């Protein structure tokens, strides 16, 4: 099977340069996702489940560090960064690889060589590296969403996000489900994600984010599948395998 790659880079010229270099240096690999921002990168990761992810550290929406945090040990990660002063200290342990901008062919080839040697093993836990990077590289402060405008019948309601049990995306809309009622918004789930507090709202499926305070329990459906039971709703929400780790002891 071909190694499947996701590239997330918001600068068009840098993105094309990286794509061209990868085609030359790793022709047997297949780029399955090319994302221009962190939200699309995460959405593409859930859809295609690539083996290797090249992430720009700073992107619109979710940052590369936030996307990496969500990916966890589900893929091998290479950071694309201009922050050489931080990279030396944070990456020297060799737990995760990086390439500096502008990407040079010899440096990319070394990263690919290391990736090839790791592909037979499970990706390593990089939580410690991410914590170091978050300390070294200040993230822009984003004000978290407190209210959401949603359509209920003929009304446009202003809903406190604390009252939301879960968000569930559909083709054109996102359901906003509360205890005893629900509403619709035209905001894609991936765009809501960067505005909601990740400590309060957990993504448990590509199409679902749940308010942690509304979770009554998680129960097993079978050996690999979980579903979430809620306070205030009879709906049972399936948990994708990617997110099972949220409910481990």
Buried (B, 14 or more C-beta within 10 A) or exposed (E): EEBBBBBBBBBEEBBEBBBEBBEEBBEEBBBBBBBBBBBBBBBBBBEBBBBBBBBBBBBEBBBBBBBBBBBBEBBBBBBBBBBEEBBEEBBEEEBBBBBBBEBEEEBBBBBBEEBBEBEEEEBBEBEEBBEBBBEEBEEEEEEBBEEBEBBBEEEEBEBEBEBBBBBBBEEEBBBBBBEEEBBBBEBBBBBBBBBBEBEBBBBBBBBBBBBEEBBEEBEEEEEEEBBBBBEBBEEEBBBBEBBBEBBEE
